[in-house]
Amino acid sequence: MRSHTARQFALTAILAILVFSPAMLTTRAQTSPAGFPDLVSGLKATPGCLGVESARTASGKQVIFAWFENKKAVLNWYYSDMHRELLDRYSGGRRRPGGPLAGVPDEGPVLAIASITIPSAPADGDLRAATTQIAIELYAPLPGGVAAGGRFAPSTVVVPGLLEVPATR
């Protein structure tokens, strides 16, 4: 069961690379580079998106975390005008065998983590050529865990068996 779920999410990761790759560009100053839409706002406006966070790692990756209610919600983003434009720009016309999100379960929340590394701003404005790393990974919550004084995921993400306790001082 675990390998089946891992395989489903790995297959979806390829799609997500195309979905979220430019989103990392908006995270540093929460502004979009020339030629890029405001992806964080676009994701937040997607029906079924439960929340979005962005960050920059110590290694220089721009990262975005987007929680979706379920597969249908991810497909809402996939078929949005903003995503379709980016998909056309970055996929080189390639499309996923079996269609988008093939193998992803219909029910249950999905966390998409997208990361991109652009070591320096391109002088010619070609952000695609300047990108040295890009990845999208999809995850589902596992039962358990503890949240003391709050959670990283939005409170609307259901995590079976999560123990939520007030923070101690």
NUPA-682342 format. One record per residue (C-alpha): residue number from 0; residue in three letters; chain; x negated, y, z negated. Coordinates in nm, 2 decimals. Layout:
BEGIN
{resi=NUM	resn=ALA	chain=A	px=X	py=Y	pz=Z}
...
REM end
This chain:
BEGIN
{resi=0	resn=MET	chain=A	px=0.00	py=0.00	pz=0.00}
{resi=1	resn=ARG	chain=A	px=-0.28	py=0.24	pz=-0.09}
{resi=2	resn=SER	chain=A	px=-0.47	py=0.18	pz=0.23}
{resi=3	resn=HIS	chain=A	px=-0.15	py=0.23	pz=0.43}
{resi=4	resn=THR	chain=A	px=-0.08	py=0.56	pz=0.26}
{resi=5	resn=ALA	chain=A	px=-0.45	py=0.67	pz=0.31}
{resi=6	resn=ARG	chain=A	px=-0.43	py=0.57	pz=0.68}
{resi=7	resn=GLN	chain=A	px=-0.11	py=0.77	pz=0.72}
{resi=8	resn=PHE	chain=A	px=-0.26	py=1.08	pz=0.57}
{resi=9	resn=ALA	chain=A	px=-0.59	py=1.04	pz=0.76}
{resi=10	resn=LEU	chain=A	px=-0.40	py=1.03	pz=1.08}
{resi=11	resn=THR	chain=A	px=-0.21	py=1.34	pz=0.98}
{resi=12	resn=ALA	chain=A	px=-0.54	py=1.51	pz=0.90}
{resi=13	resn=ILE	chain=A	px=-0.63	py=1.54	pz=1.27}
{resi=14	resn=LEU	chain=A	px=-0.31	py=1.72	pz=1.33}
{resi=15	resn=ALA	chain=A	px=-0.36	py=1.94	pz=1.04}
{resi=16	resn=ILE	chain=A	px=-0.70	py=2.05	pz=1.16}
{resi=17	resn=LEU	chain=A	px=-0.52	py=2.20	pz=1.46}
{resi=18	resn=VAL	chain=A	px=-0.25	py=2.35	pz=1.23}
{resi=19	resn=PHE	chain=A	px=-0.46	py=2.52	pz=0.97}
{resi=20	resn=SER	chain=A	px=-0.81	py=2.58	pz=1.11}
{resi=21	resn=PRO	chain=A	px=-0.77	py=2.95	pz=1.16}
{resi=22	resn=ALA	chain=A	px=-0.60	py=2.99	pz=0.83}
{resi=23	resn=MET	chain=A	px=-0.93	py=2.98	pz=0.65}
{resi=24	resn=LEU	chain=A	px=-1.03	py=3.30	pz=0.82}
{resi=25	resn=THR	chain=A	px=-0.76	py=3.50	pz=0.63}
{resi=26	resn=THR	chain=A	px=-0.86	py=3.40	pz=0.28}
{resi=27	resn=ARG	chain=A	px=-1.17	py=3.61	pz=0.20}
{resi=28	resn=ALA	chain=A	px=-1.01	py=3.95	pz=0.20}
{resi=29	resn=GLN	chain=A	px=-0.65	py=3.83	pz=0.27}
{resi=30	resn=THR	chain=A	px=-0.67	py=4.01	pz=0.60}
{resi=31	resn=SER	chain=A	px=-0.68	py=3.85	pz=0.94}
{resi=32	resn=PRO	chain=A	px=-0.97	py=3.89	pz=1.18}
{resi=33	resn=ALA	chain=A	px=-0.89	py=4.04	pz=1.52}
{resi=34	resn=GLY	chain=A	px=-0.68	py=3.81	pz=1.73}
{resi=35	resn=PHE	chain=A	px=-0.56	py=3.59	pz=1.44}
{resi=36	resn=PRO	chain=A	px=-0.21	py=3.61	pz=1.28}
{resi=37	resn=ASP	chain=A	px=-0.16	py=3.63	pz=0.91}
{resi=38	resn=LEU	chain=A	px=-0.15	py=3.25	pz=0.85}
{resi=39	resn=VAL	chain=A	px=-0.10	py=3.27	pz=0.48}
{resi=40	resn=SER	chain=A	px=0.21	py=3.47	pz=0.52}
{resi=41	resn=GLY	chain=A	px=0.32	py=3.25	pz=0.81}
{resi=42	resn=LEU	chain=A	px=0.29	py=2.94	pz=0.59}
{resi=43	resn=LYS	chain=A	px=0.47	py=3.10	pz=0.30}
{resi=44	resn=ALA	chain=A	px=0.76	py=3.20	pz=0.53}
{resi=45	resn=THR	chain=A	px=0.79	py=2.84	pz=0.66}
{resi=46	resn=PRO	chain=A	px=1.11	py=2.67	pz=0.53}
{resi=47	resn=GLY	chain=A	px=1.01	py=2.39	pz=0.29}
{resi=48	resn=CYS	chain=A	px=0.67	py=2.54	pz=0.21}
{resi=49	resn=LEU	chain=A	px=0.65	py=2.53	pz=-0.17}
{resi=50	resn=GLY	chain=A	px=0.34	py=2.75	pz=-0.21}
{resi=51	resn=VAL	chain=A	px=0.00	py=2.86	pz=-0.06}
{resi=52	resn=GLU	chain=A	px=-0.33	py=2.93	pz=-0.23}
{resi=53	resn=SER	chain=A	px=-0.66	py=3.02	pz=-0.07}
{resi=54	resn=ALA	chain=A	px=-1.02	py=3.03	pz=-0.19}
{resi=55	resn=ARG	chain=A	px=-1.38	py=3.03	pz=-0.09}
{resi=56	resn=THR	chain=A	px=-1.61	py=2.75	pz=-0.22}
{resi=57	resn=ALA	chain=A	px=-1.96	py=2.79	pz=-0.34}
{resi=58	resn=SER	chain=A	px=-2.09	py=2.63	pz=-0.02}
{resi=59	resn=GLY	chain=A	px=-1.91	py=2.90	pz=0.20}
{resi=60	resn=LYS	chain=A	px=-1.61	py=2.71	pz=0.31}
{resi=61	resn=GLN	chain=A	px=-1.28	py=2.90	pz=0.34}
{resi=62	resn=VAL	chain=A	px=-1.01	py=2.68	pz=0.20}
{resi=63	resn=ILE	chain=A	px=-0.63	py=2.70	pz=0.20}
{resi=64	resn=PHE	chain=A	px=-0.40	py=2.48	pz=0.00}
{resi=65	resn=ALA	chain=A	px=-0.04	py=2.45	pz=0.13}
{resi=66	resn=TRP	chain=A	px=0.22	py=2.25	pz=-0.05}
{resi=67	resn=PHE	chain=A	px=0.52	py=2.12	pz=0.15}
{resi=68	resn=GLU	chain=A	px=0.84	py=1.97	pz=0.03}
{resi=69	resn=ASN	chain=A	px=0.82	py=1.68	pz=0.27}
{resi=70	resn=LYS	chain=A	px=0.73	py=1.58	pz=0.62}
{resi=71	resn=LYS	chain=A	px=1.02	py=1.78	pz=0.77}
{resi=72	resn=ALA	chain=A	px=0.88	py=2.09	pz=0.60}
{resi=73	resn=VAL	chain=A	px=0.53	py=2.03	pz=0.76}
{resi=74	resn=LEU	chain=A	px=0.71	py=1.99	pz=1.09}
{resi=75	resn=ASN	chain=A	px=0.87	py=2.32	pz=1.04}
{resi=76	resn=TRP	chain=A	px=0.52	py=2.47	pz=1.04}
{resi=77	resn=TYR	chain=A	px=0.41	py=2.25	pz=1.32}
{resi=78	resn=TYR	chain=A	px=0.68	py=2.37	pz=1.55}
{resi=79	resn=SER	chain=A	px=0.66	py=2.74	pz=1.45}
{resi=80	resn=ASP	chain=A	px=0.56	py=2.99	pz=1.71}
{resi=81	resn=MET	chain=A	px=0.25	py=3.09	pz=1.51}
{resi=82	resn=HIS	chain=A	px=0.13	py=2.73	pz=1.49}
{resi=83	resn=ARG	chain=A	px=0.21	py=2.64	pz=1.85}
{resi=84	resn=GLU	chain=A	px=0.00	py=2.94	pz=1.97}
{resi=85	resn=LEU	chain=A	px=-0.29	py=2.83	pz=1.75}
{resi=86	resn=LEU	chain=A	px=-0.25	py=2.47	pz=1.86}
{resi=87	resn=ASP	chain=A	px=-0.27	py=2.57	pz=2.23}
{resi=88	resn=ARG	chain=A	px=-0.57	py=2.79	pz=2.16}
{resi=89	resn=TYR	chain=A	px=-0.77	py=2.53	pz=1.96}
{resi=90	resn=SER	chain=A	px=-0.66	py=2.19	pz=2.08}
{resi=91	resn=GLY	chain=A	px=-0.78	py=2.21	pz=2.43}
{resi=92	resn=GLY	chain=A	px=-0.45	py=2.07	pz=2.54}
{resi=93	resn=ARG	chain=A	px=-0.49	py=1.75	pz=2.34}
{resi=94	resn=ARG	chain=A	px=-0.19	py=1.62	pz=2.15}
{resi=95	resn=ARG	chain=A	px=-0.17	py=1.35	pz=1.89}
{resi=96	resn=PRO	chain=A	px=-0.09	py=1.00	pz=2.00}
{resi=97	resn=GLY	chain=A	px=0.25	py=0.91	pz=1.86}
{resi=98	resn=GLY	chain=A	px=0.35	py=1.27	pz=1.81}
{resi=99	resn=PRO	chain=A	px=0.29	py=1.50	pz=1.52}
{resi=100	resn=LEU	chain=A	px=0.26	py=1.35	pz=1.17}
{resi=101	resn=ALA	chain=A	px=0.30	py=1.00	pz=1.31}
{resi=102	resn=GLY	chain=A	px=0.27	py=0.76	pz=1.01}
{resi=103	resn=VAL	chain=A	px=0.35	py=1.02	pz=0.74}
{resi=104	resn=PRO	chain=A	px=0.63	py=0.92	pz=0.51}
{resi=105	resn=ASP	chain=A	px=0.95	py=1.12	pz=0.55}
{resi=106	resn=GLU	chain=A	px=1.00	py=1.18	pz=0.18}
{resi=107	resn=GLY	chain=A	px=0.78	py=1.32	pz=-0.09}
{resi=108	resn=PRO	chain=A	px=0.57	py=1.63	pz=-0.12}
{resi=109	resn=VAL	chain=A	px=0.26	py=1.69	pz=0.10}
{resi=110	resn=LEU	chain=A	px=-0.05	py=1.89	pz=0.01}
{resi=111	resn=ALA	chain=A	px=-0.25	py=2.01	pz=0.31}
{resi=112	resn=ILE	chain=A	px=-0.60	py=2.12	pz=0.23}
{resi=113	resn=ALA	chain=A	px=-0.77	py=2.30	pz=0.52}
{resi=114	resn=SER	chain=A	px=-1.13	py=2.41	pz=0.52}
{resi=115	resn=ILE	chain=A	px=-1.34	py=2.60	pz=0.77}
{resi=116	resn=THR	chain=A	px=-1.70	py=2.72	pz=0.77}
{resi=117	resn=ILE	chain=A	px=-1.80	py=3.02	pz=0.98}
{resi=118	resn=PRO	chain=A	px=-2.15	py=3.10	pz=0.88}
{resi=119	resn=SER	chain=A	px=-2.15	py=3.45	pz=1.03}
{resi=120	resn=ALA	chain=A	px=-1.91	py=3.67	pz=1.21}
{resi=121	resn=PRO	chain=A	px=-1.96	py=3.62	pz=1.59}
{resi=122	resn=ALA	chain=A	px=-2.09	py=3.93	pz=1.77}
{resi=123	resn=ASP	chain=A	px=-1.87	py=3.85	pz=2.07}
{resi=124	resn=GLY	chain=A	px=-1.56	py=3.78	pz=1.87}
{resi=125	resn=ASP	chain=A	px=-1.54	py=3.41	pz=1.96}
{resi=126	resn=LEU	chain=A	px=-1.45	py=3.27	pz=1.62}
{resi=127	resn=ARG	chain=A	px=-1.39	py=2.92	pz=1.77}
{resi=128	resn=ALA	chain=A	px=-1.75	py=2.90	pz=1.89}
{resi=129	resn=ALA	chain=A	px=-1.88	py=3.03	pz=1.56}
{resi=130	resn=THR	chain=A	px=-1.71	py=2.76	pz=1.36}
{resi=131	resn=THR	chain=A	px=-1.95	py=2.50	pz=1.23}
{resi=132	resn=GLN	chain=A	px=-1.70	py=2.29	pz=1.02}
{resi=133	resn=ILE	chain=A	px=-1.33	py=2.24	pz=1.01}
{resi=134	resn=ALA	chain=A	px=-1.12	py=1.98	pz=0.83}
{resi=135	resn=ILE	chain=A	px=-0.76	py=1.92	pz=0.73}
{resi=136	resn=GLU	chain=A	px=-0.67	py=1.66	pz=0.47}
{resi=137	resn=LEU	chain=A	px=-0.32	py=1.57	pz=0.35}
{resi=138	resn=TYR	chain=A	px=-0.24	py=1.43	pz=0.01}
{resi=139	resn=ALA	chain=A	px=0.06	py=1.32	pz=-0.19}
{resi=140	resn=PRO	chain=A	px=0.07	py=1.35	pz=-0.57}
{resi=141	resn=LEU	chain=A	px=-0.02	py=1.04	pz=-0.77}
{resi=142	resn=PRO	chain=A	px=0.18	py=0.96	pz=-1.09}
{resi=143	resn=GLY	chain=A	px=0.03	py=1.10	pz=-1.41}
{resi=144	resn=GLY	chain=A	px=-0.20	py=1.38	pz=-1.50}
{resi=145	resn=VAL	chain=A	px=-0.18	py=1.66	pz=-1.75}
{resi=146	resn=ALA	chain=A	px=-0.12	py=2.03	pz=-1.71}
{resi=147	resn=ALA	chain=A	px=-0.21	py=2.25	pz=-2.01}
{resi=148	resn=GLY	chain=A	px=-0.07	py=2.60	pz=-1.99}
{resi=149	resn=GLY	chain=A	px=0.02	py=2.58	pz=-1.62}
{resi=150	resn=ARG	chain=A	px=-0.05	py=2.40	pz=-1.30}
{resi=151	resn=PHE	chain=A	px=-0.24	py=2.45	pz=-0.98}
{resi=152	resn=ALA	chain=A	px=0.04	py=2.32	pz=-0.77}
{resi=153	resn=PRO	chain=A	px=0.37	py=2.51	pz=-0.76}
{resi=154	resn=SER	chain=A	px=0.61	py=2.40	pz=-1.04}
{resi=155	resn=THR	chain=A	px=0.85	py=2.28	pz=-0.76}
{resi=156	resn=VAL	chain=A	px=0.60	py=2.00	pz=-0.66}
{resi=157	resn=VAL	chain=A	px=0.74	py=1.69	pz=-0.83}
{resi=158	resn=VAL	chain=A	px=0.46	py=1.48	pz=-0.99}
{resi=159	resn=PRO	chain=A	px=0.60	py=1.17	pz=-1.15}
{resi=160	resn=GLY	chain=A	px=0.47	py=1.12	pz=-1.51}
{resi=161	resn=LEU	chain=A	px=0.29	py=1.46	pz=-1.52}
{resi=162	resn=LEU	chain=A	px=0.25	py=1.56	pz=-1.89}
{resi=163	resn=GLU	chain=A	px=0.30	py=1.94	pz=-1.92}
{resi=164	resn=VAL	chain=A	px=0.19	py=2.09	pz=-2.25}
{resi=165	resn=PRO	chain=A	px=0.15	py=2.45	pz=-2.37}
{resi=166	resn=ALA	chain=A	px=-0.21	py=2.58	pz=-2.37}
{resi=167	resn=THR	chain=A	px=-0.39	py=2.59	pz=-2.70}
{resi=168	resn=ARG	chain=A	px=-0.60	py=2.88	pz=-2.82}
REM end
